[in-house]
Amino acid sequence: MTEDALTRIAEALERIAPAPLSAPDFDAAEAFVWHVDPDRLSPVPRVNRVDIALLVGVDRVRDILLGNTRQFARGLPANNALLW
């Protein structure tokens, strides 16, 4: 393949590639939500919190989730958590 062909391919790929995402201002909010199309994080203006002591009957799962979150915060391996 010629250098001219490689240059044309590279230029075509750059035209169709999405623009790099800019990082949100993580100091702007305590929580963010992920949106698709376009991919982005947007700040949550007001977070509704439930005191963890109010979670009754889920002690074992709560403790696993808290331990996992602490590991994640320290940069250690952690599992994904889906909360609803």
TILO-193169 format. One line per 8 residues: number of its first residue (from 1); their letters; for each residue x, y, z of N, C-alpha, C. Coordinates in steps of 0.1 Angstrom, whole numbers. Layout:
// residues N
NUM) A) X,Y,Z,X,Y,Z,X,Y,Z; ...
This chain:
// residues 84
1) MTEDALTR) 9,-12,0,0,0,0,9,12,0; 5,22,-8,14,34,-9,11,43,3; 21,52,5,19,62,16,8,71,13; 5,74,1,-6,83,-3,-19,76,1; -21,63,-1,-33,56,2,-34,56,17; -24,53,24,-24,53,39,-28,67,45; -23,77,39,-26,91,43,-41,93,41; -47,90,29,-61,91,26,-69,84,36
9) IAEALERI) -65,71,39,-73,63,49,-73,70,63; -61,74,67,-60,81,80,-69,93,81; -69,101,70,-77,113,70,-92,110,70; -96,100,63,-110,96,63,-114,91,77; -105,83,83,-109,79,97,-110,90,107; -102,100,105,-102,112,114,-115,119,112; -120,120,99,-133,127,97,-145,120,103; -145,107,103,-156,99,108,-155,96,123
17) APAPLSAP) -144,98,129,-142,95,143,-149,106,151; -155,101,162,-162,111,171,-151,120,178; -155,132,181,-146,141,188,-143,136,202; -131,138,207,-128,133,221,-138,139,231; -141,131,241,-150,136,251,-142,145,261; -148,156,265,-142,165,275,-147,160,289; -138,160,298,-141,156,312,-150,166,318; -160,162,325,-169,171,332,-161,177,344
25) DFDAAEAF) -167,188,349,-161,195,361,-166,187,373; -158,178,378,-162,169,389,-163,176,402; -159,189,403,-162,197,415,-175,204,414; -182,203,403,-195,210,401,-206,202,408; -205,190,411,-216,182,418,-210,170,425; -218,164,433,-214,152,441,-217,139,433; -226,140,423,-230,128,416,-232,132,401; -231,122,393,-232,124,378,-241,113,372
33) VWHVDPDR) -247,116,361,-255,105,355,-249,104,340; -249,92,335,-243,89,322,-255,90,312; -252,97,301,-262,98,290,-255,92,277; -263,87,269,-258,82,256,-263,91,245; -256,91,234,-261,98,222,-263,113,224; -253,121,226,-239,118,227,-235,113,241; -225,105,241,-220,100,254,-215,112,262; -220,112,274,-215,123,283,-220,121,297
41) LSPVPRVN) -213,127,307,-217,127,321,-223,141,323; -234,141,330,-240,154,334,-242,154,349; -240,166,356,-241,166,370,-256,165,375; -257,158,386,-270,157,393,-271,169,403; -280,178,401,-280,190,409,-284,187,424; -292,178,426,-296,175,440,-297,160,442; -289,154,451,-289,140,453,-298,136,464; -308,127,462,-316,123,473,-309,111,480
49) RVDIALLV) -306,113,492,-299,103,500,-308,96,510; -305,84,513,-311,76,523,-300,72,533; -302,75,546,-292,71,556,-291,56,555; -278,52,555,-276,37,554,-281,29,565; -283,36,577,-288,29,589,-303,25,586; -309,32,577,-323,29,574,-325,16,565; -314,11,560,-315,-1,552,-316,-13,561; -328,-19,562,-331,-29,572,-332,-43,564
57) GVDRVRDI) -326,-53,570,-327,-66,564,-318,-69,553; -309,-60,550,-299,-62,539,-285,-60,544; -283,-63,557,-270,-61,563,-258,-67,555; -260,-80,552,-249,-87,545,-246,-80,531; -256,-78,523,-254,-72,510,-249,-58,512; -254,-50,521,-249,-36,524,-234,-37,527; -230,-46,536,-216,-46,540,-207,-50,528; -212,-59,519,-204,-63,507,-203,-50,498
65) LLGNTRQF) -214,-43,496,-214,-31,487,-205,-21,493; -205,-18,506,-196,-8,512,-182,-12,511; -179,-25,513,-165,-29,512,-160,-28,497; -169,-31,488,-165,-30,474,-163,-16,470; -171,-7,475,-170,8,472,-157,13,478; -154,9,490,-141,13,496,-129,8,488; -130,-4,483,-119,-9,474,-118,-1,462; -129,2,456,-129,10,443,-123,24,446
73) ARGLPANN) -127,30,457,-122,44,460,-107,44,463; -101,33,467,-87,32,469,-79,27,457; -86,26,446,-80,22,433,-77,7,432; -84,-1,441,-82,-16,441,-92,-22,432; -91,-35,429,-101,-42,421,-114,-41,428; -125,-39,420,-138,-39,426,-148,-44,416; -160,-48,420,-171,-52,411,-180,-41,408; -187,-42,397,-197,-32,394,-209,-34,403
81) ALLW) -216,-24,406,-228,-24,414,-239,-17,408; -251,-24,407,-263,-18,401,-272,-15,412; -276,-2,414,-285,2,425,-297,7,418; -308,4,424,-321,9,419,-330,13,431
